[in-house]
Amino acid sequence: MTSHTIGPLGVNPANVAMAAGLSGDEYNDILDGPLGPSPEERAKAAEAARERSGQGGDAG
């Protein structure tokens, strides 16, 4: 849904969003509703949760 290379003649969701004046963050927020956060965002959130709970991987 974020690729600029799919779709006929450059008509794809990401290009339509740009043409509508949405920033990348706004577009990603819209996608997060029905699709959920990306795997990268889920990994960041899990890492932040581990750090908050004191279970970071850097325990020495």
C-alpha positions as CSV (number, residue, x, y, z in Angstrom):
1,M,0.0,0.0,0.0
2,T,3.0,2.3,0.3
3,S,4.8,1.4,-3.0
4,H,5.1,4.1,-5.6
5,T,5.8,1.5,-8.3
6,I,2.6,-0.6,-8.3
7,G,-0.5,0.2,-10.3
8,P,-1.2,1.3,-13.8
9,L,0.6,4.5,-15.1
10,G,1.6,5.6,-11.6
11,V,-1.9,5.4,-10.1
12,N,-1.4,3.8,-6.8
13,P,-2.4,4.5,-3.2
14,A,0.8,6.2,-2.2
15,N,0.8,8.6,-5.2
16,V,-2.9,9.4,-4.7
17,A,-2.2,10.2,-1.1
18,M,0.6,12.5,-2.1
19,A,-1.6,14.2,-4.7
20,A,-4.3,14.7,-2.0
21,G,-1.7,16.5,0.1
22,L,-1.2,13.9,2.8
23,S,2.2,13.7,4.5
24,G,3.9,10.3,4.8
25,D,3.0,10.2,8.5
26,E,-0.6,11.1,7.9
27,Y,-0.9,8.4,5.2
28,N,0.7,5.8,7.5
29,D,-1.7,6.7,10.3
30,I,-4.6,6.2,7.9
31,L,-3.2,2.7,6.9
32,D,-2.7,1.8,10.6
33,G,-6.5,1.9,11.2
34,P,-7.6,-1.0,9.0
35,L,-4.2,-2.7,8.5
36,G,-2.5,-2.2,11.9
37,P,1.1,-0.9,12.4
38,S,3.9,-2.1,10.2
39,P,6.2,-4.9,11.4
40,E,8.9,-2.3,11.9
41,E,6.6,-0.2,14.1
42,R,5.5,-3.2,16.1
43,A,9.2,-4.1,16.7
44,K,9.9,-0.6,17.9
45,A,7.0,-0.7,20.2
46,A,8.0,-4.1,21.6
47,E,11.6,-2.8,22.2
48,A,10.3,0.3,23.9
49,A,8.1,-1.8,26.2
50,R,11.0,-4.1,27.1
51,E,13.2,-1.1,28.0
52,R,10.4,0.4,30.1
53,S,10.0,-2.8,32.0
54,G,13.7,-3.2,32.6
55,Q,14.1,-6.2,30.4
56,G,16.4,-4.7,27.8
57,G,18.8,-7.1,26.1
58,D,21.8,-5.1,27.5
59,A,21.8,-6.6,31.0
60,G,25.3,-7.3,32.0
